[in-house]
């Protein structure tokens, strides 16, 4: 079955760089059409899409955050990594990774449980 | 970026009621729309994709309709487990965007 799990620090200081890893199973990111994406949700607020990487290593980013985000994949390890630079308290959120089965139809059909990242000094 | 606006922001209803939530896109997105359900402390769950296609395993009381800029999610007969927050998401173009959510509460 398809599973995804996010991992990374629970607490980061302002100005630091956040690195999150999504480890998945049940599918391969080398399969045509397959994608993994990151979405975040500040406490009590709405979902915000961050970035996507597809099987062909094409990458897409949020307009407002693209200067701070980098997404990459390690197909052999079934992992996708997101880095976000210059963290600020407003970046405090639960960060989810999710699968998209078909970059031509980018709907998130499987999600990880999420990881809460707090930005505080 | 395409802006997604949901209404209402919250709604109170009773078990057995029929509820409709709307989502409007700032520009035409054909049928490239999904609906998600999120319960407190949990990840969102895909309910509807391509505006009206029911995701596998989702009860048939959930239905979606619309195209272009205006979309609706309808729950035909509310069940206790349906009280949650619902989000729409456009899949027409990058960057992908979500609505602000509609909280469905028990009356």
Contacts between the chains, C-beta under 8 A, distances in Angstrom:
chain1	res1	chain2	res2	distance
A	37	B	96	7.6
A	39	B	98	8.0
A	46	B	87	6.9
A	46	B	98	6.0
A	46	B	99	7.2
A	46	B	100	4.7
A	46	B	101	4.9
A	47	B	36	7.8
A	47	B	38	7.9
A	47	B	44	6.7
A	47	B	87	5.7
A	47	B	89	7.7
A	47	B	98	4.4
A	47	B	101	7.6
A	48	B	98	7.0
A	49	B	89	7.8
A	49	B	95	6.2
A	49	B	96	4.3
A	49	B	97	6.4
A	49	B	98	6.6
A	52	B	94	7.5
A	52	B	96	7.4
A	60	B	94	4.4
A	60	B	95	6.9
A	60	B	96	7.9
A	61	B	95	7.1
A	62	B	95	5.2
A	63	B	1	5.4
A	63	B	95	5.3
A	96	B	43	5.8
A	96	B	44	7.8
A	98	B	43	7.9
A	105	B	32	7.7
A	105	B	49	7.1
A	105	B	50	7.0
A	105	B	91	6.3
A	106	B	91	4.6
A	106	B	96	5.9
A	107	B	34	4.5
A	107	B	46	6.1
A	107	B	49	4.3
A	107	B	50	7.8
A	107	B	89	7.4
A	107	B	91	5.7
A	108	B	34	7.5
A	108	B	36	7.5
A	108	B	44	7.2
A	108	B	46	6.2
A	108	B	89	7.6
A	109	B	46	5.3
A	109	B	49	7.9
A	109	B	55	7.1
A	111	B	43	3.8
A	111	B	44	6.1
A	111	B	45	7.6
A	112	B	43	6.6
A	113	B	42	8.0
A	113	B	43	6.0
A	114	B	43	5.7
